[in-house]
Amino acid sequence: MFKAPADWPGPGPIDLAQHDLPHVSSTTEWWYVNTHIITESGRSFALFASFFRILKSIHEVTKEREYAHSLTWALIDLDRKKYTEESLVDQDAPRLGLEKVNRGEGTSDPRLRRAIREVLEQGKVPRPDRMFKQPVHVGHRKLELDFDGNRFTKLADGRYSVELHHPEQHVGCNLVFALDRPVVRHGEGGVVSGAGGEDMFYYFCPRCTVTGSIMADGVSDAVKDGIGWYDHEFGLHSQHDVAPVGDDGKANKGGEGSEEPAPEEDKEDIAWNWLSAQLDNGWDISAYDLFDLNRDEERVEWRAQIMGPDGSQQTLADFTLASSGEFVSTRTFNKYPTAWRLTVPAEDIDLQLTPAFEDQEFLTVISKPAFWEGSMRISGRFRGEAVTGVGFVERSGFFMIDNLDDFFSAVGVETRKSVREVIPLEPDYETARGLIASEERDEYMTGVDVQLFADYAIKPVREVTDRGGKSWRSYAALACCDVVGGDSRKYVQWLAMPELMHTGSLIVDDVQDKSTVRRGGPTAHMKHGDAIAINSGTACYFTGQKILVDDSMSDATKVLIYDLYFEALRAGHAGQALDLAGLDHMMPEVVESGDSALMEERVLAVHRLKTAAPAASLARMGAVVGGGSAEQVEGVGSFFESVGLAFQIIDDVLNLRGFRGNLKQCGEDISHGKITLPVARAMRMLPPETRQELWNIVRSMPEDAETVNRGIQIMEDCGAIDACESEAREIVEAAWKRLDPLLEDSLVKLNLRAFGWYILERHY
């Protein structure tokens, strides 16, 4: 049976003078506020902030306790639908982060783990997290928290002062919270028991009057009307068992240098919903539910608290908090609901909670991968009467993508969604006009059969895009916008543009190559004929122009974006011309001399022009609109050029060694008589008679497995396939070394680093 620590509140009213202070018994503790504000200028804002402290260690001899601290807060501009978050972490965060990685916490993807480790081992943390520049101060005689100039302080009159500032985004606040109601215990008499065995004490004040000022865009704006919320939670956490430390300051258990994560069964995997609701009839509601993801999202702890304007309170377990809708973040590709519904049957409560706007995702690398916490509009019925109100919802732990396979699968889903929006199978008049003409050239639509146009120009394309495919090209532009400090959410429509560019080339290439299968289905020309395939495939190139620019771009930026876009198209078509020409004419001399250097260069030229150069152009486009410097624009372009080149080299390798799931027939390139890089490389590594044998096999375009396998074995035995794989790795690593110093460490940069390895280690 749980026994409360001596410094926890006993029965009766909570003494805030004592229990607002830090609790020595607790391994985890936080102080939290949220507020909705109308300023004197008439602007609407919401804000939340959480000040955390977590016990790191207890000295074995002196029993001195050492804590880590962090701060997460966000200012939400409700009028402009702008969410500005800030995550500040302890100066010891790199070491603590390494310990978390070693325990198996965070991402399960080995490449992302390697990328994170690289940064942490340098004593740095990736953005959006920032380390405190100054030591944290935590008062013990009165509530007084100072986290790098961000302060949460209890004033002499019992009110709470909150000072926050984001120096880079020029936002912040100087607010005072005055408690209008007595504090309330949540959970079972104030105790919340989680699925991981933790016990936390939780009390809160559901309604405060908020005064002070908000800073937005560097301008201070006084609060005209503000309603706030305060809570405090502290306790013991099963996953923060504290190791005693010796005189060297290092834990006596748990190896920091271990590369292996903790066993899966030892990991705590909890998700939760939490809400605060402040209704216009004076009533307030708080509710939460916790779920154990290791037990199929079993609901393991839940409580709802209802508080009246007269100070009355009631704790209930019979309620539902149901979510609906789906918002997908284009920064993390995590999924979140777009609405919640709280029902409490015994009290005749039925409330609908709708976000002020959907994208209120909070990004952080060190403390959590990401979570959603945002301002809500509330409407519904309370005990038979219509009510409205405001509130907050926090949702954390559900559908958190933590590996690159799932990540790019999610990118693919959103890319196909974007394509469907740009080229719908049944377009309305305005959509068709945008694809054919323009608003200013409406006369071009005279006599146009819109559905006939869609059937002949759009349908062949959609049949290919809807089957899926590798969407890393679509990710390139968005990632490179973010990695230089831009906001890719302004350019989410760009997801469709690389996919349409690529699909157009596939459709036309299939006609030229006489291919019969594309992405598991018939090629466009097999189904619709050469003429329709060529026309619809070519049209894809020009559809991208409608996606590229918007009115917010300067004319100079538009010109540069257009130049990069057509640079990609020119390069791709040049590469296709050289690919169609082939390299057979070079082989007799290469077989005789064993000098394949020029042939290898020619193979790489095709790869570079068809795949690497378009990827580089897309990356540069993203960096341009993200506001990157000239060095950064070229740096990301060079990196994606190298990744694109490596992608095609690995494609050549996988064609010989096999794709996961038998996506393609092993040795298909040999059956097509294609001179790939492994074939060219083998020519310099084989004796004359075996060079001739390999060329005889390739040019015969064998269909029997025995002959194909003999060709593969020749290349394996001489080390040509291994050499190509090594070359791909060297190309990517060299490009990363050039790019690394040009970019600030960030979540997106981690993804790019891991993506380079992902390309090298892929099996499909």
NORDAGI-V354673 format. One line per field, one symbol per residue. ss: DSSP state (@ for helix, = for strand, . for the rest). psi: psi as a letter, one per 30 degrees, with the letter a starting at -180 (. if undefined). burial: b if it has 9 or more other ideal C-beta (glycine too) atoms within 8 Angstrom, else e. A space follows every 50 residues. Layout:
# NORDAGI-V354673
ss: ???
psi: ???
burial: ???
This chain:
# NORDAGI-V354673
ss: ...............@@@@........============....======= =========.....=============....========...@@@@@@@@ @@.......@@@@@@@@@@@......=.===.....==.....====..= ====.....=======....=========....==..=..===.....== ================..==================.@@@..===..... =............@@@...==========....=========@@@..=== =======.....====...=====..==......==..======@@@.== =====.....===......=============..============.... ...@@@@@@@@@@@@@@@@@@@......@@@@@@@@..@@@@@@@....@ @@@@@@@@@@@@@@@......@@@@@@@@@@@@....@@@@..@@@@@@@ @@@@@@@@@@@@@...==..==.@@@@@.@@@@@@@@@@@@@@@@@@@.. ....@@@@@@@@@@@@@@@@@@@@@@@@@@@..@@@@@@@@@@...@@@@ @@@@@@@@@@@@@@@@@@@@@@@@@....@@@@@@@@@@@@@@@@@@@@@ @@@@@@@..@@@.....@@@@.....@@@@@@@@@..@@@@@@@@@@@@. ....@@@@@@@@@@@@@@.@@@@@@@@@@@@@@@@@@@@@.....=@@@@ @@@@@@@@@@@...
psi: kkjklfglkalakkjeeefflkjffkfkklkklllkkklffglkllklkk jkkkkelkkeefgkkkllllkklkkjjfefhkjjlkjkllfgeeeeeeee effglbkfkeeeeeeeeeeefgglkklfkkkkflkkkjkffljjkjihfk kjkklfgflkkjkkkjfefhlaljlkkkkflllkklbjgfkkklfgglkk kjlljfklkklblkkkhgkkkkkekkklkklkklakkeghkkkkkaffgk kfkjjegkfkllkeffkkjkllkklkkjlfgflkkkklkkkjffhhhkjf kkkkkkklfgfllkkkfilkjklllkkkkgefglkllfllkkkjefghkj kkjkkeleihkjkkeeelellkjlkkkklbkjhfkkllalakkkkkfkhj kglfeeefeeeeeeeeeeeeeeilfikleeeeeefeblefhffffkgkje eeeeefeeeeeeeeeffalkgfeefeeeefeefggajfffgfffeeeeee eeeeeeeeeeeefhlfkkhglklefeefleeeeeeeeefeefeeeffell ffkleeeeeeeeeeefeeeeeeeeeeeeeeelgeffeeeeeefgjgeeee eeeeeeeeeeeeeeeeeeeeeeeeffglleeeeeeeeeefeeeeeeeeee eeeefefkkkghelkkgeeefghkjleeeeefffflleeeeeeeeeeeff ikfkeeeeeeeeeeeeefgeeeeeeeeeeeeeeeeeeeeeffkkkleeee eeeeeeeeeeglg.
burial: eeeebeebbeeeebeeeebbbbbeebbbbbbbbbbbbbbeeebbbbbbbb bbbbbbbbbeeeeebbbbbbbbbbbbbbeebebbbbbbbbeebbbbbbbb bbbbeebebebbbbbbbbbbeeebbbbbbbbbeeebebbeeebbbbbbeb bbbbbeeebbbbbbbbeeebbbbbbbbbbebebbbbbeebbbbbbbebbb bbbbbbbbbbebbbbbeeeebebeebbbbbbbbbbbbbebebbbbeeeee beebebeeeebbeeeebeebbbbbbbbbbeeebbbbbbbbbbbeeebeeb bbbbbbbbeeeebebbeebebebeeebbbbbbbbbbbbbbbbbbeebbbb bbbbbbbebbbbbbbbbebbbbbbbbbbbbbbeeeebebbbbbbbbbbee bbbbebbbebbbbbbbebbbebbbbebeeebbbbbbeeeeebebbeebeb eebbebbbbbbbbbbebebebbbbbbbbbbbbbbebebeebbbbbbbbbb bbbbbbbbbbbeeeeeebeebebbbeebeeebbbbbbbbbbebbeebbee eebeeebbebbbebbebbbebbebbbebbeeebeebbeebbeebebeebb ebbbbbbbbbbbbbbbbbbbbbbbbbebeeebbbbbbbbbbbbbbbbbbb ebbbbbeebeeeeeebbbbbbebebbbbbbbbbbbbebebbbbbbebbbe bbeeeebbbbbbebbbebebbebbbebbbebbbbbbebbeebbebbbbbb bbbbbbbbbbeeee
